[in-house]
Amino acid sequence: MIKKIIISACLLLSLVSFAQEGSSSPYSFYGIGEVRFKGTAENRAMGGVSVEQDSIHINLENPASFAHLKLTTFTVGGTYNTTRLKSNTNEEKARRTTLDYLAVGLPMGKLGVGFGLIPYSSVGYKIQSLSTVTDAISSRYNGSGGLNKAFLGVGYKINPNLSVGADVNYNFGRIETTSFEYITGVAIGTSEMNTANLSGVNFNLGAMYQRKFTDKLNLYGAINYTLENTLNSRNTRNISTAFYNSTFDISTVDILGEETTKNKLTFPSKLSVSAGIGEARRWLIGGKVSYQKSPGEANSYNMASNVGYGRYGSVSLGGYFIPNYNSFNNYLKRIVYRGGLRYEKTGLVINSESVNDMALTLGIGMPVSGTFSNINIGLELGKRGTTNAGLVQENYANISVGFSFSDKWFNKRKFD
């Protein structure tokens, strides 16, 4: 009964999450929005490093990891974000609470299966450009929506040291942007609304390897490759004249025209390579490098002459430490202490300035006594963008919470 309640509650939370704005970044206007997904709370607390073959945690970035699950695992996580946005002239604050992932992993001997939902990217911004000149045009820009992924993955353990896997992702979402231009003192303006309905399929391949280095030390390696894929975008543009009031509630007066187009957004393949060394259930230190020719592509409504998409690259370093995982009389010794660093070149270039992202991550994993379940809490302090060339710098703090429930769900009953 408890399992049914947990699953029903998390499914409800996922539906609510998909309907809310998951970003407050002005950079989410470009491409498919701000890419939110950075892995599970436990991996995110290590800078994104996820190289160890774990038996009670789901690794959502490498499908080969499903082969190492020993128990049926249900995981869900969310983030509270606070951001300070500043330019050379202004400064604002924003807050968001979002669901990050929802997944189930099923062990089947040498096989493992995983499936779930991931809100992958988000669009969410409110920007105004106010003119102090009489009879000049002022503007307001709003955006919302994003891209979600429903995935199904399979991992297979070739031998105790090597596993491979693959998953298929169905991508779907809706992005809405609105721009409104008006003259101060005139209660009517021009509104342009763009709607993009996104859909597509992509595939992900992975492999994980571990080997004894000494009696205590293990060497770990992992590789993940996302194949080139396309997103189908059905776009609708509406231009109209509209009334507005002091709170900027807009009501349409006359629709001047509607335009419908279809685009294909191409995303190049992406490669991630990880390596690490550690003592099982004691400590681990590892790193990850990712590369992609371009992280995204402009749609018909977000093209601009001063914006380009270059190469994506990221470097992560992180690990964990457990004082004594099987201590019976000291709970603090069974806590997993995590930390990491992450640097990401997003590939977005505006006014010849690259928009980069860097962060320090910390976290703890608290085991639930008497079970293999755990609660994972992470803190991420970072900076995205710059104030150079008229851009916006975002200083953010993310508090992530993840729940991982592990149990034997499919035992055969001995008695009816």
HELIX and SHEET records of a PDB file:
HELIX    1   1 ILE A    2  PHE A   18  1                                  17    
HELIX    2   2 PRO A   26  PHE A   29  5                                   4    
HELIX    3   3 ALA A   41  ARG A   44  1                                   4    
HELIX    4   4 PRO A   63  HIS A   68  5                                   6    
HELIX    5   5 TYR A  331  ARG A  334  5                                   4    
HELIX    6   6 ASN A  388  GLY A  390  5                                   3    
SHEET    1   A 9 GLU A  34  VAL A  35  0                                        
SHEET    2   A 9 LEU A 111  SER A 129 -1                                        
SHEET    3   A 9 GLU A  91  MET A 108 -1                                        
SHEET    4   A 9 THR A  72  LYS A  86 -1                                        
SHEET    5   A 9 GLN A 393  ASP A 407 -1                                        
SHEET    6   A 9 ASN A 374  GLY A 385 -1                                        
SHEET    7   A 9 GLU A 353  PRO A 367 -1                                        
SHEET    8   A 9 VAL A 336  ILE A 350 -1                                        
SHEET    9   A 9 VAL A 307  TYR A 309 -1                                        
SHEET    1   B 9 GLU A  34  VAL A  35  0                                        
SHEET    2   B 9 LEU A 111  SER A 129 -1                                        
SHEET    3   B 9 ILE A 137  ASN A 159 -1                                        
SHEET    4   B 9 LEU A 162  ILE A 183 -1                                        
SHEET    5   B 9 ILE A 188  LYS A 212 -1                                        
SHEET    6   B 9 LEU A 217  THR A 226 -1                                        
SHEET    7   B 9 LYS A 270  GLU A 279 -1                                        
SHEET    8   B 9 TRP A 283  GLN A 292 -1                                        
SHEET    9   B 9 TYR A 312  PHE A 321 -1                                        
SHEET    1   C 7 GLU A  34  VAL A  35  0                                        
SHEET    2   C 7 LEU A 111  SER A 129 -1                                        
SHEET    3   C 7 ILE A 137  ASN A 159 -1                                        
SHEET    4   C 7 LEU A 162  ILE A 183 -1                                        
SHEET    5   C 7 ILE A 188  LYS A 212 -1                                        
SHEET    6   C 7 ASN A 229  TYR A 244 -1                                        
SHEET    7   C 7 ILE A 250  PHE A 267 -1                                        
END                                                                             
